[in-house]
Amino acid sequence: MTIEVTNTSGRLVPSNEIISLLTFAMVALKLNPDCDLTLGFIDDEYMSQLHIKWMDEPGSTDVLSFPMDLPENEGDVVTLGDIMISPVFAEAQAEIAGHTSDHEIYILATHGLLHIIGYDHAVPQEERVMFALQEEIVENWKKTQ
């Protein structure tokens, strides 16, 4: 499995923990652990540019996902795609939510992976399913640490 994490954000981020979490999440989601996935921590200005270009929405956001290939069958090895996270945005959200920045980053990384494999939260029922699953994955991963 190749999970590549880059950090051009200028912030300290939990890179090793993210690799562990995403590895755990991929197994939990029955994805082949040999799938490729990239996660980039980027500064808020670059996130704003991506948000405008790809979502046609102004300003920054917390996480963006760029899916590449979906496995057709359980066990297929594919390049899943890219996840981009703004640590600055995550820090602000963490403060509002009353938990640590690292926890917020774990939720966002898992959220990004779920988007890559087809989960969405455009309607309330989808949102409940997706958000419950991301919390469950993060909490179960934390028990292994």
N, C-alpha and C positions, 0 to 999 in steps of 0.2 A: 504494500500500500504506500502510496505517496501522498502525504498531506504536507503541502508546502506552506509555511507561514512567513510572510514578509511584514516588516514594520517600517513604514516611512512617515509615521505620524508624529514622531518626535516625543512620544509618550512611552512610558514603561507599560508593557502589556504582558499578560501571562501566556507567552508563546508555548512553552512546554505543556502547560495544562490544557491549552486549546487542542494540541495534537492528541493528547490523551482523551479528552472529551469527544472529539470528532471521531476518533477510532472507536470508542465505546458506542457512540451514536450510530455509526455505520453498521456495526454488528447488531445493535438493537433493532435497526430498521431493515435488517436482512439484506444489506448491501454487501457485495463482495469486498473484503478488506483490501483487495489489490486495486480497487478503484482509485483514480487520481482526483484530488481535490486541492484547491488553492484558497487560502484565506489571506487577505491583505488588510493590514491596519493602515489607514490613510488619514491625512489631515483633513480638517473640516472644509477647507477651500476646494480640495480635489473632490471630496464627497459631493459638495454643492454642484460642481461641474458635471459629475456623473448623474446626479439626480435630475438636473435639467436635461441633459442629453438623452437619457434612457427612459425617464419617467415623465418628462415634460412638466416637471413640478419645480417651483423655485425653492431655493434654500437647501440646507443640508438635511440629512436624515441619518438614522442610526445604522441601518444595514441595507445593503443591496445584494441581490443574488443574480448571477449570470449563468443559467443552466447551459450545459453543452450537450451531453448525451444521457439518455435515460436507459437503464438496463431493460432489455426486453424480457428477460427471464431472470429469476432469482439466481444469483451466482455469476451473472455476466460481469466482465471487467470493462469498465468504460471510464472516460474522463467526465466526471460529474459536472465540473464547472468551477466558478470563482465566487467567493463571498468577500465583500468589502465592508469593513466596519470602521466607523469614526469613533475612536476612543473619547474624544471631547464630547460628542453627543451622548455617548454611553454614560459618561460621568454625570452629566446633567440629569439624565433619566434615572440613574441609580439613586441620586440624591432625592428626587421626587418620590421614588418608589420605596425609599427607606432601606435599601440594601447596598452592598459594596459594589464598586465599579467592576471588580472581577466577576461577581455574580451576574451583573448586567451583561457583560461581555460573553459569558458562558451561554446565557439565554439567547443573545443575538446570534452567536455562532450556530447554535442549534436551530434557531429560527431560519437562518439563511440556508442551512442544509435542507430543512423541510421544504422551503420554497424550491430549491433545486430539484427535488424529486417529485414536485407537483402539488404540494400542499399550498393552500391559499386561505385568506381570511377576509374575502370580499363580502361575505354574508355572515350574519351572526352564528349560524350553526357551524360553518367552516372555522370561524374564529375560535369558538369554544373547543372544537376538536384539536386544532393546531396548537393553541396556547396551552391546553392541558398536556398534550404530548411533549411539547418542548420542556415544560416544567418537570414532567415525569422523568424524561431522559436525564436532565441535569441533576435532579435529586438522586436518581439511582446511580449516576456516575459518581457523585460526591460520596456515596456510601462505600465506594471502592477505593477511595483515596486514603 
